[in-house]
Amino acid sequence: MAGGTLLGFEQFALGGTITLAAGQAQLDIDRATGLIRRYAADGRRLASGAAPHVWRAVADNDPGKMLAPA
């Protein structure tokens, strides 16, 4: 990339909450930590404080993979 190339021109704060809603369900996610602050439906809290658990399968080009030879 050439020197002086503009990559971005604004900054934004990561604090606060992202709220997703559909019908009577609402999901609040902490922007800074990614943790679920609150999940509710019909005004009733169903979960809070949960952390996402994300996993993906090993790909054949991952370094140090432990796949059997084909």
C-alpha positions as CSV (number, residue, x, y, z in Angstrom):
1,M,0.0,0.0,0.0
2,A,1.4,3.4,-0.9
3,G,2.4,5.8,1.8
4,G,-0.3,8.4,2.6
5,T,-3.1,6.0,1.7
6,L,-6.2,6.8,3.7
7,L,-7.4,3.7,5.5
8,G,-10.1,5.3,7.7
9,F,-11.3,8.7,8.6
10,E,-13.5,8.3,11.7
11,Q,-13.2,6.6,15.0
12,F,-16.0,5.1,17.0
13,A,-16.3,4.0,20.6
14,L,-16.6,0.3,21.3
15,G,-18.4,0.7,24.6
16,G,-22.1,0.2,25.1
17,T,-24.5,-2.4,24.0
18,I,-25.7,-3.8,20.7
19,T,-29.3,-4.7,20.8
20,L,-31.0,-7.2,18.4
21,A,-34.7,-7.6,18.5
22,A,-37.2,-9.7,16.6
23,G,-40.9,-9.9,17.6
24,Q,-41.0,-10.2,21.4
25,A,-37.3,-11.4,21.7
26,Q,-34.4,-9.2,22.6
27,L,-30.7,-9.9,22.7
28,D,-28.2,-7.4,24.3
29,I,-24.5,-7.9,23.6
30,D,-21.7,-6.0,25.3
31,R,-19.6,-4.3,22.5
32,A,-16.4,-4.3,24.5
33,T,-16.4,-7.9,25.7
34,G,-18.8,-9.7,23.3
35,L,-20.6,-11.3,26.2
36,I,-24.4,-11.6,26.2
37,R,-25.7,-9.1,28.7
38,R,-29.3,-10.2,28.5
39,Y,-31.6,-12.4,26.4
40,A,-35.3,-12.0,27.0
41,A,-38.6,-13.0,25.3
42,D,-42.0,-11.7,26.2
43,G,-40.4,-9.5,28.8
44,R,-39.0,-12.5,30.7
45,R,-35.2,-12.9,31.1
46,L,-34.0,-16.2,29.7
47,A,-30.2,-15.8,29.9
48,S,-27.5,-13.4,30.9
49,G,-23.7,-13.4,31.2
50,A,-23.2,-16.0,28.5
51,A,-20.0,-16.1,26.4
52,P,-20.1,-17.3,22.8
53,H,-18.4,-20.6,22.1
54,V,-17.2,-20.6,18.5
55,W,-15.3,-23.5,16.9
56,R,-14.4,-24.5,13.3
57,A,-13.1,-27.6,11.8
58,V,-9.4,-28.0,10.9
59,A,-8.6,-27.1,7.3
60,D,-6.0,-28.9,5.3
61,N,-3.9,-25.8,5.0
62,D,-3.8,-25.1,8.8
63,P,-0.2,-25.0,10.2
64,G,0.5,-27.9,12.5
65,K,-2.6,-29.8,11.5
66,M,-2.9,-33.4,12.8
67,L,-4.8,-34.9,9.9
68,A,-4.2,-38.4,8.7
69,P,-2.5,-38.6,5.2
70,A,-5.0,-39.0,2.4
